[in-house]
């Protein structure tokens, strides 16, 4: 096959490209320019898409012996990922920009361009496994090494996209082995630190970055009965489940720590309360996609596991697609149906905007964006 | 098969230049040393400077060797601007928008940090600077102009400026004019004294010499404050002089000057075939810059291809064994929309489909044929990939 290897400048994508070559494919390396900050250098483990990463990717391509190009997706990235990130936070939701990038850039804009230019597939260094079912349909599964599994961030991929993906690292038992392999292959990135955090916020200070983009506006911090406990400098800087940085000055009457329960962007208020109030009994949302073949009857209750963050543990759950009560509060304009998931045990730290990825065993079933949550406490109270 | 159609980026080192270069690299001694070894090196260097001066139509004392074209241009823009502030208030630089980044970025740096002012020099749709526009700008700004700088020939679209007329206008206002002749040398008759300008930048690797040596030609009447300070080896530059580079540059310039008429004639004919071939292969392609029978560099062809990204085309042609360019500016390999096309008034959507084909020594009809053969399929595919 003709394979486009997306090369970030890190060790995983470099080894993935090398394995694609070894598997006999015709491989071309492409680095995605996602920002235009040519002067930026990497500091510690933070940031990607810097000039240094581009040079690292090129050196890796040279050593592997494949042609290398830089494709500029900076305009698309700004519009689809960065602006979306700001808009979502401003609306009180907590987005995952890496998933958005996979959905809109890597496996959309890049993949489409690659196919149009004559490639058969895009190869990346993600730790996930592709399986073909008996009927020839692609399925996305967790990596065999659970600790490195990245299937969550790929949960947005559709059958059509999966059919054009190639993840050579999915069966690798550990990252250490990938680094050892990189060293054996003479790749200079063998010991390059892993990238963390959000690539377009190079110093890792998401709150400061958002304050700069969205601006600061003083608002109230309330308890769950509506009493004013203190003030904040912008509701967008808070995330559901957050404990640090509330600066309330005095402890709760019961002396227990308080957590952000809710962010209300329209009234610029933040609601805090005890940890147990964070326990979520039901999540629901829209904008879903199936990672492969859809279920025949998603309107019927089905057993699955739900995962709400890249590194969260999956929780057994029952799920279905249900009609939205026309009288209910509107969370998504124009939606008539929503995905509803009831985990067997309460979830913690769930925020609207997060992606819920559903699994059956190791297989990724699909995903949706969480629009609303129902507290486990009130569910129990109702029951 | 590998076809090289990017001679404007750099052109192959000529065999005879390489031999002379390697031989000169064996010369022992720093030309600034007083002993016999130093004197021999100095003699070799100065002979080379005289030969380069003869080829460029200037005097040896007017040549300041630099590390390349970019350094020569920086020395001209910054050095002359600084020198012009010594006895009067002259903050303004007159620079057209389609200059090489070496000029634009140096000027913007002066404006951002040194108090320089930038005044525009409007270009026409073909990136040509009309002498009337220069006159209007000089008249508008008055005595505060430090320097005018323009390309002799545009490195992207190949437009040749009316240099004698521009020089005459600048002279009327007694303002020094610097020419970026990096892309002109070897392709046009370049004669410093006859051009009537006060400063001119050139580079060896664009004419079959080695990378790493260029020169700023500075008339006796003009002073440039050095960019780097040290041993004072040259009029406007400190640093040990590159004897072997100077020898190689001199030979490359002599060959280019001696062969110019025949070379330019042959290259023009080949370029005309290329333009016709491209237009037949892709009738939608739009030739940018002046017509091929007009004031255009003989080896230059520049097109925009509607509905596709230049970098998609570049990639597909590269895969077909043909090396071309999307323009000149390059940051870590990231292609940006050409500021030259923007200065010519080309809309961004059209400018993104830009490709430059440049011919030079060793270019053959089969190179042109290979491009023309590969282009239709590349264009169809690149159109499918669309604009990112």
Boltz contact constraints between the chains, C-beta under 6 A:
constraints:
  - contact:
      token1: [A, 33]
      token2: [B, 334]
      max_distance: 6.0
  - contact:
      token1: [A, 38]
      token2: [B, 331]
      max_distance: 6.0
  - contact:
      token1: [A, 51]
      token2: [B, 332]
      max_distance: 6.0
  - contact:
      token1: [A, 54]
      token2: [B, 332]
      max_distance: 6.0
  - contact:
      token1: [A, 69]
      token2: [B, 315]
      max_distance: 6.0
  - contact:
      token1: [A, 70]
      token2: [B, 333]
      max_distance: 6.0
  - contact:
      token1: [A, 70]
      token2: [B, 334]
      max_distance: 6.0
  - contact:
      token1: [A, 72]
      token2: [B, 334]
      max_distance: 6.0
  - contact:
      token1: [A, 73]
      token2: [B, 388]
      max_distance: 6.0
  - contact:
      token1: [A, 113]
      token2: [B, 385]
      max_distance: 6.0
  - contact:
      token1: [A, 116]
      token2: [B, 384]
      max_distance: 6.0
  - contact:
      token1: [A, 116]
      token2: [B, 385]
      max_distance: 6.0
  - contact:
      token1: [A, 117]
      token2: [B, 381]
      max_distance: 6.0
  - contact:
      token1: [A, 117]
      token2: [B, 385]
      max_distance: 6.0
